[in-house]
Amino acid sequence: MESRNLQRWCEELRRELAEGRGSGRSKKWRCPAELRSRIISFAKACRDRGEPYLDIAVRLGLVESTLTRWMRTERIQEEPGFRSVSIVPAREHEVEGRQTGPGLTLITPRGFTVEGLDIESLAYLLQVLQ
């Protein structure tokens, strides 16, 4: 997303947050679920660009702990599911331009590589990593 569009989105969310807080008679204001959902979407877009939670929260006029709590709650509420895994013989797979050794190779979504596994070890490792 373009920086200008992100800035406009941020300004709109910040304004809505300020209006919501200002209109309440109680000191303890609850953010509406719809607004919170849009804030979480905005924060995800910013995080994809590499921005830290603190910078995002400051731009929105939030406390960092509130934003991180909302993000954590969102991750927990996402439905758990299976991740696709491909198991191929190591001789058929190259890691960073080099041929791997004998056995199976596990490459995690974060890029960690474990080489030379037999099928039982691979199954155990996948079970432990879940």
PyMOL CGO cylinders between C-alpha atoms (Angstrom):
from pymol import cmd
from pymol.cgo import CYLINDER

trace = [
    CYLINDER, 0.00, 0.00, 0.00, 1.26, 3.44, -0.86, 0.3, 1, 1, 1, 1, 1, 1,
    CYLINDER, 1.26, 3.44, -0.86, 2.58, 5.61, 1.92, 0.3, 1, 1, 1, 1, 1, 1,
    CYLINDER, 2.58, 5.61, 1.92, 0.06, 8.37, 1.14, 0.3, 1, 1, 1, 1, 1, 1,
    CYLINDER, 0.06, 8.37, 1.14, -2.90, 5.97, 1.36, 0.3, 1, 1, 1, 1, 1, 1,
    CYLINDER, -2.90, 5.97, 1.36, -1.57, 4.56, 4.62, 0.3, 1, 1, 1, 1, 1, 1,
    CYLINDER, -1.57, 4.56, 4.62, -1.22, 8.07, 6.03, 0.3, 1, 1, 1, 1, 1, 1,
    CYLINDER, -1.22, 8.07, 6.03, -4.83, 8.95, 5.11, 0.3, 1, 1, 1, 1, 1, 1,
    CYLINDER, -4.83, 8.95, 5.11, -6.04, 5.68, 6.63, 0.3, 1, 1, 1, 1, 1, 1,
    CYLINDER, -6.04, 5.68, 6.63, -4.10, 6.43, 9.82, 0.3, 1, 1, 1, 1, 1, 1,
    CYLINDER, -4.10, 6.43, 9.82, -5.51, 9.97, 10.07, 0.3, 1, 1, 1, 1, 1, 1,
    CYLINDER, -5.51, 9.97, 10.07, -9.06, 8.66, 9.64, 0.3, 1, 1, 1, 1, 1, 1,
    CYLINDER, -9.06, 8.66, 9.64, -8.60, 6.01, 12.34, 0.3, 1, 1, 1, 1, 1, 1,
    CYLINDER, -8.60, 6.01, 12.34, -6.93, 8.48, 14.69, 0.3, 1, 1, 1, 1, 1, 1,
    CYLINDER, -6.93, 8.48, 14.69, -9.83, 10.93, 14.23, 0.3, 1, 1, 1, 1, 1, 1,
    CYLINDER, -9.83, 10.93, 14.23, -12.43, 8.21, 14.90, 0.3, 1, 1, 1, 1, 1, 1,
    CYLINDER, -12.43, 8.21, 14.90, -10.56, 7.12, 18.02, 0.3, 1, 1, 1, 1, 1, 1,
    CYLINDER, -10.56, 7.12, 18.02, -10.39, 10.70, 19.32, 0.3, 1, 1, 1, 1, 1, 1,
    CYLINDER, -10.39, 10.70, 19.32, -14.09, 11.30, 18.61, 0.3, 1, 1, 1, 1, 1, 1,
    CYLINDER, -14.09, 11.30, 18.61, -15.06, 8.08, 20.35, 0.3, 1, 1, 1, 1, 1, 1,
    CYLINDER, -15.06, 8.08, 20.35, -13.04, 8.86, 23.45, 0.3, 1, 1, 1, 1, 1, 1,
    CYLINDER, -13.04, 8.86, 23.45, -14.28, 12.44, 23.57, 0.3, 1, 1, 1, 1, 1, 1,
    CYLINDER, -14.28, 12.44, 23.57, -17.96, 11.57, 23.30, 0.3, 1, 1, 1, 1, 1, 1,
    CYLINDER, -17.96, 11.57, 23.30, -17.99, 9.12, 26.21, 0.3, 1, 1, 1, 1, 1, 1,
    CYLINDER, -17.99, 9.12, 26.21, -19.02, 10.24, 29.66, 0.3, 1, 1, 1, 1, 1, 1,
    CYLINDER, -19.02, 10.24, 29.66, -17.01, 7.56, 31.36, 0.3, 1, 1, 1, 1, 1, 1,
    CYLINDER, -17.01, 7.56, 31.36, -13.24, 7.58, 31.71, 0.3, 1, 1, 1, 1, 1, 1,
    CYLINDER, -13.24, 7.58, 31.71, -13.21, 3.94, 30.63, 0.3, 1, 1, 1, 1, 1, 1,
    CYLINDER, -13.21, 3.94, 30.63, -14.01, 3.97, 26.92, 0.3, 1, 1, 1, 1, 1, 1,
    CYLINDER, -14.01, 3.97, 26.92, -14.41, 0.75, 24.90, 0.3, 1, 1, 1, 1, 1, 1,
    CYLINDER, -14.41, 0.75, 24.90, -13.43, 0.80, 21.27, 0.3, 1, 1, 1, 1, 1, 1,
    CYLINDER, -13.43, 0.80, 21.27, -16.23, -0.55, 19.03, 0.3, 1, 1, 1, 1, 1, 1,
    CYLINDER, -16.23, -0.55, 19.03, -15.46, -3.95, 17.46, 0.3, 1, 1, 1, 1, 1, 1,
    CYLINDER, -15.46, -3.95, 17.46, -15.74, -2.58, 13.92, 0.3, 1, 1, 1, 1, 1, 1,
    CYLINDER, -15.74, -2.58, 13.92, -13.22, 0.20, 14.59, 0.3, 1, 1, 1, 1, 1, 1,
    CYLINDER, -13.22, 0.20, 14.59, -10.90, -2.18, 16.41, 0.3, 1, 1, 1, 1, 1, 1,
    CYLINDER, -10.90, -2.18, 16.41, -11.01, -4.52, 13.41, 0.3, 1, 1, 1, 1, 1, 1,
    CYLINDER, -11.01, -4.52, 13.41, -10.02, -1.67, 11.06, 0.3, 1, 1, 1, 1, 1, 1,
    CYLINDER, -10.02, -1.67, 11.06, -7.21, -0.65, 13.42, 0.3, 1, 1, 1, 1, 1, 1,
    CYLINDER, -7.21, -0.65, 13.42, -5.92, -4.23, 13.44, 0.3, 1, 1, 1, 1, 1, 1,
    CYLINDER, -5.92, -4.23, 13.44, -6.00, -4.30, 9.61, 0.3, 1, 1, 1, 1, 1, 1,
    CYLINDER, -6.00, -4.30, 9.61, -4.09, -1.02, 9.51, 0.3, 1, 1, 1, 1, 1, 1,
    CYLINDER, -4.09, -1.02, 9.51, -1.53, -2.32, 12.03, 0.3, 1, 1, 1, 1, 1, 1,
    CYLINDER, -1.53, -2.32, 12.03, -1.03, -5.50, 9.99, 0.3, 1, 1, 1, 1, 1, 1,
    CYLINDER, -1.03, -5.50, 9.99, -0.37, -3.42, 6.87, 0.3, 1, 1, 1, 1, 1, 1,
    CYLINDER, -0.37, -3.42, 6.87, 2.16, -1.32, 8.80, 0.3, 1, 1, 1, 1, 1, 1,
    CYLINDER, 2.16, -1.32, 8.80, 3.82, -4.42, 10.30, 0.3, 1, 1, 1, 1, 1, 1,
    CYLINDER, 3.82, -4.42, 10.30, 4.18, -5.87, 6.78, 0.3, 1, 1, 1, 1, 1, 1,
    CYLINDER, 4.18, -5.87, 6.78, 6.20, -2.75, 5.98, 0.3, 1, 1, 1, 1, 1, 1,
    CYLINDER, 6.20, -2.75, 5.98, 8.43, -3.42, 9.02, 0.3, 1, 1, 1, 1, 1, 1,
    CYLINDER, 8.43, -3.42, 9.02, 7.09, -0.79, 11.41, 0.3, 1, 1, 1, 1, 1, 1,
    CYLINDER, 7.09, -0.79, 11.41, 7.30, -1.55, 15.15, 0.3, 1, 1, 1, 1, 1, 1,
    CYLINDER, 7.30, -1.55, 15.15, 4.16, -1.64, 17.28, 0.3, 1, 1, 1, 1, 1, 1,
    CYLINDER, 4.16, -1.64, 17.28, 5.26, 1.43, 19.24, 0.3, 1, 1, 1, 1, 1, 1,
    CYLINDER, 5.26, 1.43, 19.24, 5.43, 3.63, 16.11, 0.3, 1, 1, 1, 1, 1, 1,
    CYLINDER, 5.43, 3.63, 16.11, 2.04, 2.39, 14.89, 0.3, 1, 1, 1, 1, 1, 1,
    CYLINDER, 2.04, 2.39, 14.89, 0.41, 2.96, 18.28, 0.3, 1, 1, 1, 1, 1, 1,
    CYLINDER, 0.41, 2.96, 18.28, 1.85, 6.48, 18.60, 0.3, 1, 1, 1, 1, 1, 1,
    CYLINDER, 1.85, 6.48, 18.60, 0.59, 7.41, 15.12, 0.3, 1, 1, 1, 1, 1, 1,
    CYLINDER, 0.59, 7.41, 15.12, -2.91, 6.21, 16.06, 0.3, 1, 1, 1, 1, 1, 1,
    CYLINDER, -2.91, 6.21, 16.06, -2.88, 7.82, 19.49, 0.3, 1, 1, 1, 1, 1, 1,
    CYLINDER, -2.88, 7.82, 19.49, -3.00, 4.48, 21.30, 0.3, 1, 1, 1, 1, 1, 1,
    CYLINDER, -3.00, 4.48, 21.30, -0.91, 2.95, 24.03, 0.3, 1, 1, 1, 1, 1, 1,
    CYLINDER, -0.91, 2.95, 24.03, 1.45, 0.29, 22.66, 0.3, 1, 1, 1, 1, 1, 1,
    CYLINDER, 1.45, 0.29, 22.66, 0.20, -2.36, 25.11, 0.3, 1, 1, 1, 1, 1, 1,
    CYLINDER, 0.20, -2.36, 25.11, -3.38, -1.87, 23.91, 0.3, 1, 1, 1, 1, 1, 1,
    CYLINDER, -3.38, -1.87, 23.91, -2.42, -2.34, 20.28, 0.3, 1, 1, 1, 1, 1, 1,
    CYLINDER, -2.42, -2.34, 20.28, -0.29, -5.41, 20.96, 0.3, 1, 1, 1, 1, 1, 1,
    CYLINDER, -0.29, -5.41, 20.96, -3.09, -6.92, 23.09, 0.3, 1, 1, 1, 1, 1, 1,
    CYLINDER, -3.09, -6.92, 23.09, -5.59, -6.40, 20.27, 0.3, 1, 1, 1, 1, 1, 1,
    CYLINDER, -5.59, -6.40, 20.27, -3.17, -7.97, 17.77, 0.3, 1, 1, 1, 1, 1, 1,
    CYLINDER, -3.17, -7.97, 17.77, -2.52, -10.94, 20.07, 0.3, 1, 1, 1, 1, 1, 1,
    CYLINDER, -2.52, -10.94, 20.07, -6.26, -11.46, 20.61, 0.3, 1, 1, 1, 1, 1, 1,
    CYLINDER, -6.26, -11.46, 20.61, -6.80, -11.37, 16.84, 0.3, 1, 1, 1, 1, 1, 1,
    CYLINDER, -6.80, -11.37, 16.84, -4.16, -14.08, 16.29, 0.3, 1, 1, 1, 1, 1, 1,
    CYLINDER, -4.16, -14.08, 16.29, -5.72, -16.29, 18.98, 0.3, 1, 1, 1, 1, 1, 1,
    CYLINDER, -5.72, -16.29, 18.98, -9.19, -15.93, 17.44, 0.3, 1, 1, 1, 1, 1, 1,
    CYLINDER, -9.19, -15.93, 17.44, -8.02, -16.96, 13.98, 0.3, 1, 1, 1, 1, 1, 1,
    CYLINDER, -8.02, -16.96, 13.98, -9.15, -20.46, 13.23, 0.3, 1, 1, 1, 1, 1, 1,
    CYLINDER, -9.15, -20.46, 13.23, -6.43, -23.04, 13.66, 0.3, 1, 1, 1, 1, 1, 1,
    CYLINDER, -6.43, -23.04, 13.66, -5.71, -25.02, 10.55, 0.3, 1, 1, 1, 1, 1, 1,
    CYLINDER, -5.71, -25.02, 10.55, -3.25, -27.20, 8.78, 0.3, 1, 1, 1, 1, 1, 1,
    CYLINDER, -3.25, -27.20, 8.78, -0.22, -25.85, 7.04, 0.3, 1, 1, 1, 1, 1, 1,
    CYLINDER, -0.22, -25.85, 7.04, 0.92, -27.37, 3.80, 0.3, 1, 1, 1, 1, 1, 1,
    CYLINDER, 0.92, -27.37, 3.80, 4.13, -29.34, 4.07, 0.3, 1, 1, 1, 1, 1, 1,
    CYLINDER, 4.13, -29.34, 4.07, 6.11, -30.88, 1.24, 0.3, 1, 1, 1, 1, 1, 1,
    CYLINDER, 6.11, -30.88, 1.24, 8.39, -33.82, 1.94, 0.3, 1, 1, 1, 1, 1, 1,
    CYLINDER, 8.39, -33.82, 1.94, 10.82, -34.50, -0.87, 0.3, 1, 1, 1, 1, 1, 1,
    CYLINDER, 10.82, -34.50, -0.87, 13.97, -36.58, -1.03, 0.3, 1, 1, 1, 1, 1, 1,
    CYLINDER, 13.97, -36.58, -1.03, 16.94, -34.32, -0.32, 0.3, 1, 1, 1, 1, 1, 1,
    CYLINDER, 16.94, -34.32, -0.32, 18.70, -35.21, -3.56, 0.3, 1, 1, 1, 1, 1, 1,
    CYLINDER, 18.70, -35.21, -3.56, 15.79, -33.59, -5.44, 0.3, 1, 1, 1, 1, 1, 1,
    CYLINDER, 15.79, -33.59, -5.44, 15.94, -30.35, -3.48, 0.3, 1, 1, 1, 1, 1, 1,
    CYLINDER, 15.94, -30.35, -3.48, 18.53, -27.62, -3.48, 0.3, 1, 1, 1, 1, 1, 1,
    CYLINDER, 18.53, -27.62, -3.48, 18.99, -25.33, -0.51, 0.3, 1, 1, 1, 1, 1, 1,
    CYLINDER, 18.99, -25.33, -0.51, 20.49, -21.94, -1.37, 0.3, 1, 1, 1, 1, 1, 1,
    CYLINDER, 20.49, -21.94, -1.37, 21.96, -23.24, -4.62, 0.3, 1, 1, 1, 1, 1, 1,
    CYLINDER, 21.96, -23.24, -4.62, 23.64, -26.33, -3.15, 0.3, 1, 1, 1, 1, 1, 1,
    CYLINDER, 23.64, -26.33, -3.15, 22.60, -29.93, -3.25, 0.3, 1, 1, 1, 1, 1, 1,
    CYLINDER, 22.60, -29.93, -3.25, 21.59, -31.34, 0.15, 0.3, 1, 1, 1, 1, 1, 1,
    CYLINDER, 21.59, -31.34, 0.15, 22.89, -34.55, 1.69, 0.3, 1, 1, 1, 1, 1, 1,
    CYLINDER, 22.89, -34.55, 1.69, 21.18, -37.95, 1.85, 0.3, 1, 1, 1, 1, 1, 1,
    CYLINDER, 21.18, -37.95, 1.85, 17.88, -38.29, 3.69, 0.3, 1, 1, 1, 1, 1, 1,
    CYLINDER, 17.88, -38.29, 3.69, 14.98, -35.89, 3.98, 0.3, 1, 1, 1, 1, 1, 1,
    CYLINDER, 14.98, -35.89, 3.98, 15.20, -32.13, 4.46, 0.3, 1, 1, 1, 1, 1, 1,
    CYLINDER, 15.20, -32.13, 4.46, 12.82, -30.01, 6.50, 0.3, 1, 1, 1, 1, 1, 1,
    CYLINDER, 12.82, -30.01, 6.50, 12.59, -26.31, 5.63, 0.3, 1, 1, 1, 1, 1, 1,
    CYLINDER, 12.59, -26.31, 5.63, 10.41, -24.36, 8.07, 0.3, 1, 1, 1, 1, 1, 1,
    CYLINDER, 10.41, -24.36, 8.07, 8.28, -21.36, 7.05, 0.3, 1, 1, 1, 1, 1, 1,
    CYLINDER, 8.28, -21.36, 7.05, 10.90, -19.12, 8.71, 0.3, 1, 1, 1, 1, 1, 1,
    CYLINDER, 10.90, -19.12, 8.71, 13.66, -20.61, 6.55, 0.3, 1, 1, 1, 1, 1, 1,
    CYLINDER, 13.66, -20.61, 6.55, 15.38, -22.93, 9.03, 0.3, 1, 1, 1, 1, 1, 1,
    CYLINDER, 15.38, -22.93, 9.03, 16.72, -26.10, 7.39, 0.3, 1, 1, 1, 1, 1, 1,
    CYLINDER, 16.72, -26.10, 7.39, 17.22, -29.53, 8.95, 0.3, 1, 1, 1, 1, 1, 1,
    CYLINDER, 17.22, -29.53, 8.95, 18.94, -32.05, 6.67, 0.3, 1, 1, 1, 1, 1, 1,
    CYLINDER, 18.94, -32.05, 6.67, 19.52, -35.79, 6.67, 0.3, 1, 1, 1, 1, 1, 1,
    CYLINDER, 19.52, -35.79, 6.67, 16.35, -36.91, 8.45, 0.3, 1, 1, 1, 1, 1, 1,
    CYLINDER, 16.35, -36.91, 8.45, 14.76, -40.33, 8.19, 0.3, 1, 1, 1, 1, 1, 1,
    CYLINDER, 14.76, -40.33, 8.19, 10.96, -40.46, 7.96, 0.3, 1, 1, 1, 1, 1, 1,
    CYLINDER, 10.96, -40.46, 7.96, 10.46, -41.25, 11.68, 0.3, 1, 1, 1, 1, 1, 1,
    CYLINDER, 10.46, -41.25, 11.68, 12.68, -38.38, 12.79, 0.3, 1, 1, 1, 1, 1, 1,
    CYLINDER, 12.68, -38.38, 12.79, 10.94, -36.03, 10.39, 0.3, 1, 1, 1, 1, 1, 1,
    CYLINDER, 10.94, -36.03, 10.39, 7.49, -37.07, 11.65, 0.3, 1, 1, 1, 1, 1, 1,
    CYLINDER, 7.49, -37.07, 11.65, 8.60, -36.58, 15.28, 0.3, 1, 1, 1, 1, 1, 1,
    CYLINDER, 8.60, -36.58, 15.28, 10.12, -33.16, 14.55, 0.3, 1, 1, 1, 1, 1, 1,
    CYLINDER, 10.12, -33.16, 14.55, 6.95, -32.00, 12.76, 0.3, 1, 1, 1, 1, 1, 1,
    CYLINDER, 6.95, -32.00, 12.76, 4.86, -33.17, 15.72, 0.3, 1, 1, 1, 1, 1, 1,
    CYLINDER, 4.86, -33.17, 15.72, 7.07, -31.29, 18.20, 0.3, 1, 1, 1, 1, 1, 1,
    CYLINDER, 7.07, -31.29, 18.20, 6.99, -28.10, 16.12, 0.3, 1, 1, 1, 1, 1, 1,
    CYLINDER, 6.99, -28.10, 16.12, 3.18, -27.90, 16.05, 0.3, 1, 1, 1, 1, 1, 1,
]
cmd.load_cgo(trace, "trace")
